[in-house]
Amino acid sequence: MKTISRTFYKMPVNTMFIVLVPLFFFLFVLAYQPFNLDVFLGAGAGRYTLNLIICTLIVLGVVSISRMLLFILRRSIDLNWTLYAIWCLGEAVLCGLFMSIPMGIGWAGVRPYFSVMSLCVLYMAGILVFPLSILSMAVQMYVLGKETVRGVVPDEKTLIRFHDDQKRLKLVVSSESVLYIEAEDNYVHVVHLDNGKVKDFNLRASMRSLEEILLRHGLVRCHRSYFINAAHVGLLRKDANGYALAQLDHPGVKDIPVSKRYYESVTSLL
């Protein structure tokens, strides 16, 4: 099963879900009142507007926590489409379960709680399937569009050709696929993506001999022993000792040190 694009883990995409999903829920229920929700949310006591606001806030809270968790775990999980669909379904189910608390109180003595809870889950799933599906398809279309552009119009200028210290061509990769370059003794490690998998190519060369071509292709020095691709930096953080580290957007890749000398040049590209 094909895994979802790393774009789904990025903060701007998750922020879009956090804002648009509860907004859709509120406007859709307000405009169309599906499933006779005007009666159900009224809870037999004329509290339709109040309960609608409470349910919208529940959707906002659940989606916010869920999408922040997806962003936080981006480096340790790699969801396929089935697991992502289950994740989205879980968001709808959780919204329904939390919705059943105020609605259960409102219908207390009139409807059994488990009947109210099952209706809440059903209503939430029936409504939230639309924004979750539409937004997910929109993100996937954006990803496919970028991939199509890359595939139809290959640009030789984006290819980095790595030569060893004997001027022999050893590796050709797209600059976009490079995660970072690390110097170690008489070698450099070219860590890059190959069909979504992280590859580490050992090249007998010095960092000094590669510096010009790396800068020309948009990589930035972040440490005397490292160059990184700023496009793959998820965030910058500081460890317990106050040293800056760059977290990359691919699971299983180590944090890259960022020295004070290069900190501003790195942050300016994020």
C-alpha atoms as one frame of an Amber mdcrd trajectory, in Angstrom:
protein
   0.000   0.000   0.000   1.451   3.358  -1.066   2.307   5.762   1.750   0.887
   9.265   1.879   3.048  12.177   0.818   5.218  13.902   3.430   3.243  17.043
   2.563   0.407  15.747   4.763   2.677  16.053   7.807   3.666  19.682   7.222
   2.355  22.338   9.598   0.676  24.579   6.957  -1.365  21.615   5.696  -2.375
  20.575   9.207  -3.276  24.181  10.031  -5.591  24.153   6.997  -7.392  21.103
   8.413  -7.601  22.695  11.879  -9.250  25.832  10.487 -11.438  24.514   7.672
 -12.903  21.312   9.155 -14.698  22.969  12.116 -15.631  25.943   9.905 -17.245
  23.570   7.410 -19.074  21.746  10.217 -20.534  24.971  11.632 -21.619  26.468
   8.313 -22.939  23.183   6.902 -25.081  22.416   9.955 -26.254  26.026  10.204
 -27.246  26.178   6.532 -28.657  22.689   5.874 -29.449  21.189   9.305 -28.817
  17.619   8.075 -30.282  14.619   9.940 -32.814  17.025  11.560 -29.981  18.318
  13.717 -31.982  21.407  14.602 -34.199  19.117  16.698 -31.376  16.950  18.018
 -29.121  19.868  18.982 -32.085  21.597  20.565 -32.023  18.719  23.068 -35.681
  19.308  23.789 -34.919  22.612  25.504 -34.341  25.166  22.731 -30.533  25.214
  23.056 -29.776  24.691  19.373 -27.364  27.608  18.931 -25.474  26.915  22.153
 -25.079  23.207  21.373 -24.007  23.969  17.797 -21.241  26.231  19.113 -20.191
  23.616  21.681 -20.053  20.892  19.019 -18.037  23.146  16.706 -15.548  23.794
  19.506 -15.349  20.030  20.087 -14.499  19.519  16.404 -11.915  22.297  16.622
 -10.315  20.753  19.717 -10.211  17.177  18.427  -8.887  18.116  14.971  -6.310
  20.491  16.501  -4.916  17.799  18.811  -5.039  15.151  16.092  -3.268  17.269
  13.464  -0.670  18.574  15.915   0.022  14.956  16.858   0.416  14.097  13.167
   2.934  16.932  12.835   4.852  15.962  15.989   5.072  12.297  14.954   6.030
  13.097  11.342   9.579  11.785  11.795   8.570   8.486  13.401   5.501   7.382
  11.425   4.884   6.717   7.751   1.151   6.196   7.165  -0.226   4.452   4.113
  -3.604   5.462   2.699  -5.520   2.848   4.688  -4.012   3.990   7.985  -4.563
   7.637   7.064  -8.252   6.898   6.342  -8.496   5.190   9.741  -6.827   8.258
  11.315  -9.473  10.532   9.741 -12.272   8.194  10.799 -10.857   8.247  14.314
 -11.119  12.045  14.313 -14.810  11.839  13.415 -15.504   9.133  15.997 -13.755
  11.074  18.760 -15.738  14.179  17.850 -18.924  12.135  18.137 -17.928  10.659
  21.508 -17.156  14.075  22.968 -20.317  15.494  21.419 -22.319  12.842  23.264
 -21.370  14.371  26.628 -23.314  17.666  26.333 -26.001  16.029  24.211 -26.387
  13.177  26.688 -26.942  15.739  29.440 -29.459  17.616  27.303 -31.446  14.473
  26.477 -31.133  12.938  29.962 -34.369  11.278  30.987 -35.706  11.441  27.436
 -33.296   9.273  25.439 -30.895   6.576  26.686 -27.295   7.807  26.740 -25.953
   5.068  24.459 -28.628   5.895  21.912 -27.538   9.539  22.013 -23.864   8.539
  21.768 -24.433   6.341  18.697 -26.347   9.148  16.996 -23.577  11.646  17.775
 -20.939   9.363  16.252 -23.135   8.725  13.209 -23.893  12.428  12.669 -20.271
  13.506  13.075 -19.001  10.812  10.721 -21.682  11.678   8.158 -20.777  15.374
   8.176 -16.997  15.356   8.666 -16.414  12.836   5.885 -16.931  15.707   3.429
 -14.298  18.223   4.607 -11.769  15.534   5.511 -12.126  13.853   2.120 -12.166
  17.090   0.116  -9.136  18.562   1.872  -7.191  15.289   1.618  -7.935  15.059
  -2.101  -6.927  18.698  -2.570  -3.562  18.076  -0.878  -2.996  14.918  -2.938
  -3.834  16.765  -6.174  -1.330  19.444  -5.212   1.324  16.775  -4.618   0.542
  15.011  -7.898   0.642  18.326  -9.720   4.133  19.030  -8.451   5.268  15.522
  -9.363   3.787  15.864 -12.850   5.598  19.129 -13.435   8.859  17.535 -12.350
   8.221  14.498 -14.565   7.126  16.348 -17.695   9.709  19.089 -17.581  12.950
  17.615 -16.274  15.430  20.363 -15.457  19.059  19.446 -15.809  19.942  22.476
 -13.708  18.501  20.798 -10.619  20.836  17.795 -10.879  23.937  17.717  -8.668
  26.846  15.743 -10.059  29.170  14.488  -7.370  32.765  13.712  -8.364  35.322
  12.061  -6.103  38.819  13.407  -5.419  40.001  11.817  -8.684  37.392  13.822
 -10.667  35.394  10.678 -11.416  31.614  11.017 -11.558  30.122   8.907  -8.772
  26.597  10.142  -8.123  23.928  12.232  -9.857  20.887  13.285  -7.796  18.264
  15.982  -7.860  19.057  18.851  -5.511  15.503  18.526  -4.129  16.192  14.947
  -3.021  19.299  15.818  -0.972  18.636  15.968   2.771  22.102  16.846   4.042
  25.816  16.439   3.406  28.146  15.390   6.219  31.945  15.477   6.205  33.819
  12.642   7.933  37.600  12.276   7.622  38.392  11.942   3.888  34.799  11.210
   2.915  31.478  12.987   2.721  28.093  11.352   3.269  25.500  12.393   0.696
  22.211  11.604   2.419  19.381  11.773  -0.096  15.978  10.324  -0.990  15.648
   7.614  -3.608  12.016   6.668  -4.336  11.056   7.865  -0.875  13.784   5.893
   0.906  16.761   7.480   2.651  20.086   6.557   1.059  23.590   7.370   2.351
  26.233   7.539  -0.364  29.868   7.675   0.766  31.973   9.828  -1.520  35.751
  10.155  -1.233  36.033  13.924  -1.426  36.441  16.944   0.807  33.684  19.300
   1.831  35.760  22.200   0.509  35.786  20.688  -3.002  31.986  20.400  -2.949
  31.151  23.730  -1.355  30.757  25.723  -4.565  28.407  23.264  -6.269  26.339
  22.770  -3.089  25.827  26.499  -2.656  24.936  26.831  -6.323  22.164  24.260
  -5.891  20.641  25.953  -2.863  22.085  23.917  -0.015  23.263  25.917   2.982
  26.126  25.355   5.372  24.875  24.962   8.928  28.043  23.645  10.572  31.661
  23.210   9.604  30.890  19.543   8.883  27.380  19.867   7.451  25.349  21.291
   4.588  21.565  20.924   4.719  18.668  21.354   2.349  16.509  24.012   4.031
  13.443  22.747   2.126  13.569  19.570   4.234  13.968  21.304   7.606  10.816
  20.866   9.666  11.882  23.018  12.603  14.851  24.259  14.588  15.102  23.437
  18.274  17.644  23.604  21.065  18.797  20.630  23.113  19.298  20.545  26.887
  22.691  22.200  26.491  21.351  25.043  24.373  22.800  23.839  21.053  20.628
  24.387  17.983  19.492  21.330  16.020  17.626  21.095  12.718  14.914  18.452
  12.554  14.344  17.192   9.027  10.949  16.224   7.654  11.695  12.559   6.989
  11.394   9.816   9.651  14.573   8.084  10.757  16.888  10.958   9.832  19.058
  12.292  12.647  18.969  15.893  13.845  21.615  18.097  12.244  23.655  20.526
  14.389  23.436  24.218  13.543  26.315  26.330  14.851  25.911  29.927  15.993
  27.939  31.143  13.026  25.399  29.792  10.530  22.197  29.998  12.572  20.873
  33.217  11.012  21.575  32.112   7.440  19.639  28.898   8.068  16.652  30.558
   9.744  16.398  33.120   6.936  15.591  30.281   4.522  12.861  28.648   6.632
